[in-house]
Amino acid sequence: MPSASTGAPTTVGALTPPSRQQDPASPAGPAGHGLAPGLPGYRRMSFALFAAGVATFALLYSTQALLPAVSAGYGVTASAASWTVSAATGALALCVLPLSALSERFGRVRLMTVSLVVASLVGLLVPLAPNLEWLVVLRAVQGAALAGIPASAMAYLAEEVRPKALVAAIGLFVAGNSIGGMSGRVVTGWVTQLWGWRAGLAAVGLMAVVCTVAFRLLLPKARHFTPGSLDPRALAATVRGHLADPLLLRLYGIGALFMTVFGAVYTVVGYRLVDAPFSLPQGVAGSVFLVYLVGTVSSAAAGKLVGRLGRRGALYLAVGTTAAGLLLSLADSLTAVLLGLVLITAGFFAGHAVASSSVSRTAKTGRAQASALYQSAYYLGSSAGGTLGAIAFHSGGWAATVLLGLLAVLGVVSITLVGSYAARAQERRFVPQH
């Protein structure tokens, strides 16, 4: 799964009043200092964070592709099995903000290392869960541990990489996120088909251990980190300020609703593909997550879309693409379903890129906390989407899950329209009165 930060340009777009537009945050270090292509340590840093991204998202969504097998193994419904995904993403959402504060005090490298080690070790215990309750508990612990990666990685890059090289470095980290989310699902699908779902989870756990070792051996020491103090009152004041900002709230809502659609669809699509009329083997059904590669392309294209259409236009295009994919997936044709997933994935990643790339630029102060709040909303949307999508599927089949997705898409449209009205009202305040 992609992280809440993307390599897309931080363009606020037409919905932002003139008083709110500002320059993007620049890295902490001077322009002549830090890592850059061709300098010692840059390649090591890039591969280290790529490995961290792979491990994080392979672990976070490791049970998603094999939920039908988990349901059969424990004899539970789709909605019950979906908690193995929702518990992890929900715990991550709740822990991102406090762990981002800890990274300010104890350092990015230390927090990322502890997070990966704990999550990987728990990943080796997950296949041994004797029942669904223990599996959900272990997955929640895993999600809480993984929160240290999105809470620290972007701050580490901003501090250690030269400004001109920052976009490329972030892009490689995001690529690791995408490939990790995709490969974890594909690996578990095929291993599960051959040796069972517990073996599938074990394979992902071992892959995460390898990635963790590579991360720790490769990552250069932080040279520009300055420890800060842990001041709960200052953190609370910053958070309250962000939550009182109407534009930030709209961006958080858009991210959460887009992720609700995505979480619902990909949590239960495996059930649809292994059941009639398709009746695909588990490995083939898991391979559907190769569609994630479409998301990498649409995320990269989001910046160009904003430049041509403005943020509102880009969001409407993302919404329309997602809705078209949902409707197309209703057909009892495997080709139509796969094309629908392509459209849903492209629309989601484009919408997520537009919303997430606006957050740090919108926030005048406390950008790290503003981004952490976006990630919390984003993963809460994933958790809600997984659970509600499974409940809808259990109650009314795939059509009910599609209806849930369309309602979430309608929510994005509503928020965008409200933002458009607010922007026009704000702009009128700047028009001189004659």
Disulfide bonds with the S-S distance in Angstrom:
none
